[in-house]
Amino acid sequence: MSVEVLSVVVLLIPLAAAALTARIRHSDLAHAIGAVAMAACTVLAVVVAIDVVGRGVAVQGPHLRWLELGAFELGGFELGAGTFVDPLGAVMAVIVTALATLVLVFDAWYLRGDPLAARFPWQLCGFAFAMLAVVLADNLLMAFVGWELVGLGSYLLIGFWFHKPAASDDAEYQRNKGAGARGVIEASLSPSFAQQKAFVMNRVGDAGFLLGIGIVLVAALANGQRDPLSWSSLATLAAGGTSEALLTLAALGVFCGAIAKSAQFPLHPWLPDAMQGPTTASSIIHAATMVAAGVFLVARCEALFTTTALDVVGWIGGITCLLAAAIACVQWDLKAVLAYSTISQLGLMFVGLGAGPEAGGRAAGIAHLFTHAGFKCLLFLCAGAVIHACAGHQDLARLGGLRKRMPITAIASLLAVLAISGAPLTSGAFSKDGVLAAALAHATASGGLAYGPLVLAVIGSLLTAIYMFRWWLRLFAGDARVPDCSAHAHDPARSASVVLLVMAPFTLGLPWTFGGWLETALSGTRVPGAALAEAHHTATWIATALFVTGTLVAFVLFAPRSGLGALLARRLRAVHAACSELFWIDRIQDRVVARGLGRGLARIIARLDLGDGARITSLDGLIDGLGRGLTRIGGAGSLVHAGRLGVYVAVAAIAVTAVLFAVLAP
Amino acid sequence: MIDLLASTVLVPFACAALALAMPARLARWCAALGSAVVLGIGAYALADFARHPGAEFRFVTSTTWSESFGASWTFGVDGIGAAMLALSGLIALVATIQAWRETERPRAYHALVLALLGAIDGVFVALDLLVFFVCWELMLAPMLALIGLWGGEQRRYAAMKFFVFTLAGSALMLVLIVALWATTPAGGRDAPIAAELLAAQSSDGGLTLHGLDVVRDASGAAAVHVPRGFDVRHLALQWRAFTSIDFLGIPLAAFGFLAVLIACLVKLPAVPLHTWLPHAHVQAPTAISVLLAGVLLKLGVFGLYRIAWPLFPEQAIAWGPALGVLGVVGILWGGWVALGQGDLKRLVAYTSVSHMGICLLGLASLTTAGAVGGIVQAVAHGLSSSLAFLLVGVVYERAHHRRVDGFGGIAAVMPRFAKLFLFASLAGAGLPALAGFVGEFLVWMGAFTGEAPFPVLAACAIPSVVVMAACLLSATRRVLYGPLRHPEHAAFADCDRRELAATLPLVVFIVLLGLWPAPLVDAVRPACEALVHHVRSAIP
């Protein structure tokens, strides 16, 4: 089969698997079918990737005309759906399908015994389909459709345990929660709240995305493009005389979607809440793939991103990188650390992208996306193993010494921690070098403010090493703090342990750097300039220094029996409090947006609209009152009585006309 | 030969008579039969337009009603009319299934529903303005009775309010009809026509000449001789004449546009003329809410497409931006008010206000994408809001209240219902791959490609996607999720076969239309394109 056809098959297998597994009530069977289907899908995706990456080409698959809107000469256009595979998309497709397979295998063990477990496979397969629709889309509209559907997948999986009460009323949550969870608004934290928050916050970004699509459409039509939202049409926009301002606006619109999906400041608070879903779902959706879709999209639409837009991308990424890393340092919930770590790492990817294609930023950001997907998914699965082993406990203050009871998990997660911290020879070092190098090259070339994202990213990376080692040390080193929590802990069952072992090698640099295939795939035949090579050299030193410093600091502060961490927290009380309170972002958003602009304003408007009918302080009351008043002026009570309807009609006609005139009069 | 379109009016009325004559338990079968016939004819017509796209009216038949008055029973549909017809049949069928076990005067109930359907279909198929108006008013009586007799506690107030609003809104339309007749010379009038219209006479150029004689005036320019009467196709050709005729001190066109506009905006409903809607919905029984939201509101949209825009293009252009603003106000206002509602029915009613504002924005933008989007949105809203009202009915039948806060966690008790409810919320929020998204997206894109200020209006309206998602998903969460808040709800039975039979067809069509809207779009596009072209030809 040709690559063109294969790409469609890869796209549709997960959909078929979702449809099939949705009917199956038996959890293990559903997981098995899902895993087998996704494994087959992975194989095909690998075949596609080998071909596409090997040849270094972009392949346009079958294209279906979805809608045709009138003659082109009269401002009409057409919209379609089809597949498009380039090295970027091909590698991403492999990652999505492979991780989905592994997560399904792991989840069969993880959710065993849960009465709702049989729902997981179809929701995950459905998610994989939507994700592949984003990855393999050949135009912006199809990407948007997939984009929203991954949001649906995320919505369903966050709300997996939909029956749980709010955290403030949840005895189990209160018993197991992290000691220092201060910034969280417990009254509105539950799977059902979290899923709603995730969807609505993503919608904020999607509104911007839609705006971006609209601008692209208008610009492309002005450019004479028949199929205005296709990638090829996007690529010609800049050359076709679209003004830079318009292009920037379109890019920022699209980036708005990315900010929400990739949980960047200020739309990040949904991601930590999303940890209410099963950890296995978090591993692939809220760590490895879906949240990275924003990064992927920005890379896909790079033709739109002017230097101004890229600066915004870099800055948002840098701010998020540091902000989230700082928060991650003081979290006590083991999943919360990982959630903020994901946000921070996504910020790092945007710093890479923001450096611009000349500085190799696109390739670097995407490379970090790929490697991050590997080690972050592994970290989450390890977290899942720990939570499962410790009967739901997630508190870093109570767990400890697990390396003896869970050696496989300990080693796998240590490798992942090394990778995310950027230890030499790990995958993270390889890609983080790239990002820092790109940011450095960009900063050197542009100077001035362009150093901002670089500095933020460097500090963020230093903190990354610190909080990740803190996480690992508290979980696995030393002795058990509260023995009850981990008394019966043991490594996952064999099938799940195998998943951890399979993923572990991908935390090393070799699979990613072997033969330089990834770099070829991402930057094509572009030969890095001398400036970039030099920046790379410097960045390697910076990254290594950051890793060494961060690790040392972490060991000094958080090694078992070291009281220095607590001491430092007391000394830096203000900073510590700010980080613990999540910089009050969650609370402010809750007050101002959710309660103020949302519910509060809505209630006021609702009262203005309908009121209670009796008083004229509402629109409804006003119209009623107008009718009554005019009836009275019309006098002749008998007339009202006898011909009530007629008078009513006349009065209302006048009233309605008057209101309409009042509203519409220019 | 059986007159296809006339039977969409006559069959429901015949079935209504039959229902009254039949034993009570057979009345519902009459209702099902009547709506199924309409659905069948609508689907047949729509399929015809989908397979052979064209802007012309098809299945046209004409019988003289009054020679001296120039009125005739002229029926015909274009793609838009066919789509509306099919929608009305489907929604009526669904509403009938919902009310399958109606025990309170079932014969009268089903007969009234059928009469309502017949009158509504009369509007959709009428090509004569007088017939259009008669049907437009005729539907008020059964609706008044259905809300007033089968409604909730304040049914009289709500029914009267509905009646007064809509009757008052359309009162001026009658004046317009008289004025049109009075200002047209007895022998008819020569209307100048554009050259391309003449050229398009043989092909499907939209508002073609309908067999009228082409004459040449003194300067040699082409004109058609239009007889005095109310055929909307003929009236559309005379739009230039309407702008120069003085009526009560203003041009007849300005008066006429306003008259039709008010009638349609009340039905739509557009803010601030919408306040009858929440009352009517809250008081109406479930099936009537379904008909109200699913079909009746569409009349407002349809009237704008069929009468206001073709007959008064100059005004449509002049008022376009203002109406666009009105649409956006409705979109945002409706969404925000919905967010503040504690009553499920009222909440859905206000989302209707928002959704119908999208239709208005699309048409006002004067682009093909916008006009097509307006129709797709109207159909999509018909499907999704009907589904929402059916589901509210499901819980209302069990809990006997509709307060959002009076539920909680019933997903665990009613899993099938939970899936449907979530689906309805997502459909209402315009999730891609579902019908609502197609309509919304086309309207946004139409507005973006429109002239100033429409791109700005689109930008202002798009944030409504956040509000709609917040409002519908928050209601979903409060009703379905969390722990079961009221222990007595544990005894709730999941959706039964009747409820599934009513809801699943809507689910299927929402998905089909969302995934593959091409047939519908192909069917309505030529008509919309011709309409936009016609209106734009009035740009000086």
Interface residues (C-beta under 8 A of the other chain):
Chain A: R65 W66 L67 E68 L69 G70 A71 L74 G75 G76 F77 L141 F144 V145 E148 L149 L152 G159 F162 H163 K164 P165 A166 S190 P191 S192 F193 Q195 Q196 F199 V200 R203 V204 D206 A207 L210 L211 I213 G214 I215 L217 V218 L221 G598 R599 L601 A602 R603 I604 I605 A606 R607 D609 L610 L619 D620 I623 G627 L645 Y648 V649 A650 A652 A653 A655 V656 T657 V659 L660 V663 L664 P666
Chain B: M160 F163 V164 F165 L167 A168 G169 A171 L172 I262 L265 V266 P272 L273 T275 P278 H279 W319 A322 L326 W333 W336 V337 A338 L339 G340 Q341 R346 T367 T368 A369 V372 G409 A411 A412 L426 A429 L431 P432 A433 F437 V438 F441 L442 W444 M445 A447 F448 T449 P455 A458 A459 I462 P463 V465 V466 A469 A470 C471 L473 S474 T476 R477 L480 Y481 G482 P483 L484 W516 P517 A518 V521 D522 R525 E529 V532 H533
